Amino acid sequence: MAAENSLKSREVSAMIKQGFISDSTLSFSPSRSISRLYSPLSSPSSKTLSSPPPPPLSASSPNSQAHPLLARPAQQNQTLYEMMSDEQHRESRLPDDKRRKLQDRVAKLLDDAPFRDPNWGGMVSGDVRLTVVARDGFRVSMDVHKSVLASKSRFFAEKLRRDRGVSHSVEISDCDDVEVYVETVVLMYYEDLKKRLIGEEVSKVLGLLKVSSAIMFDMGIASCLEYLEAVPWSEDEEEMVISNLNQLHLHETASEVLLRVSSEPSTSALADDILMRLLTGVLQAKDDKARREMKALLSRLLREDTPNNSNRLDILKDTLYHLCHRCVSSLVLCLSEATSTDATRRDRGVLMSEIAREADNIQWIVEILVDKKMADEFVKLWADQKELAILHSKIPTMYRHEISRITAQLCVAIGRGHILVPKDTRFSLLSTWLEALYEDFGWMRRACRSVDKKLVEDGLGQTILTLPLPQQQAILLNWFDRFLNKGDDCPNVQKAFEVWWRRAFIRECASEQDNSQLQITVCNYPS
């Protein structure tokens, strides 16, 4: 007996430790009162579903302010079991709240429904008991008129065409949304449905359209489509509209609604013309603020557009490179005019402004090309601009540094692996433009807030390190002398210099040591 009591004591002690029962020595509650959990009641014979509110607690109860689903006095220490029970009751309360709100909305619909009015249309009370049942068992019954259902819905006309003068009972089961079904039936009693839909949300009208389509309520379908065609959509609503209309297979009847999101298949020439018009408009814009905003807009739209159609990519590439050639040619003309001694040339300030603008245009197009992984041909194009590089050297640095930003932009992209071009093209790029970049770097760093000095230095260093070792050596030794004289006005590619040094000397020595210790042993094994 003592052993049994001891075992029970250990079990109780273990349950106290695990939190399933409380220790009376740790907490004391003089009274505990748990109310019953009330659930909604329904009757099969009732026309609408209603649930009485839970009975209030007595005024003398210490828990009169607590939620009726669970009344428990506050305790300093709750057991694990009690805390789990509280959480379970809180979670179960949410569906009940949703159900109650749904019942309230359906009850309001039925209170205002025309078939509830005994004097409506001079007709007697409804001769069809229509019951709508949700998948969770929630059901609503309505006494409606066969003449209305049959005249408005081809579905009901087929189901109710026999046994005239006989009362019918129709049940629609497994409904997705009982409230929408009830509202669709109510709409059958009205002629001006468009007015009834004003102010409704797009999602609600899509639900009404779905039910109207299912029961072949043609007037409801037409009114919902007319509504959807006229109201604005948010981006999320647009996706919902397209998805729902495609699922319903309304075809020609829905074509008017979808006109705002679809059009006749565009030809390549038309798409090319539109893109060219937009990009050219930005390049030639007169208002700088508007130009910046539209540049950002088009860049974002082109970045979001990821077409799988190779024809569209080809159109975009051809258009961008056409504009590149135009901008480079314009830049050459501006620099030629700026360096000429012709007295009839335009004002120097105007010319320098145009130079900066054309350089900025090229930077923007290159940014798009890099983002679309199409910039390899531009590297070759820019590397071949020997004449432009010579003219560049004759212009004051304060006017020309925007041109060197194009070179910096390409080096950053190459250094990050975003542009893949042959080593000859990379070396040609640096041979043509590296001296200009060195000369303009100080101005770029001071005059352009958008220039990230470290980003440019890292990109240039990585680009140099992709070249064969002798070319690395020639470029970096030249940089070493220039950096000693220019300091911060010259890009600091010290990291690249260190990598080259290790490649050229330390690794070579290690390789020689490894070769000196290399031994080859040939053994003949007996067969």
Secondary structure, 3 states (H helix, E strand, C coil): CHHHHHHHHHHHHHHHHHCCCCCCCCCCCCCCCCCCCCCCCCCCCCCCCCCCCCCCCCCCCCCCCCCCCCCCCCCCCCCHHHHHHHHHHHHHHHHHHHHHHHHHHHHHHHHCCHHHCCCHHHCCCCCEEEEEEECCCCEEEEEECHHHHHHHEHHHHHHCCCCCCCCEEEEEEEECCHHHHHHHHHHCCCCCHHHHHCCCCHHHHHHHHHHHHHCCEHHHHHHHHHHHHHCCCCHHHHHHHHHHHHHHCCHHHHCCHHHHCCCCCCCHHHHHHHHHHHHHHHHCCCCHHHHHHHHHHHHHHHHHCCCCCHHHHHHHHHHHHHHHHHHHHHHHHHHHHHHCCCCCCCCHHHHHHHHHHHHHHHHHHHHHHHHCCCCHHHHHHHHCCHHHHHHHCCCCHHHHHHHHHHHHHHHHHHHCCCCCCCHHHHHHHHHHHHHHHHHHHHHHHHHCCCCCHHHHHHHHHHHHHCCCHHHHHHHHHHHHHHHHHHHHHCCCCHHHHHHHHHHHHHHHHHHHHHHHCCCCCCCCCCC
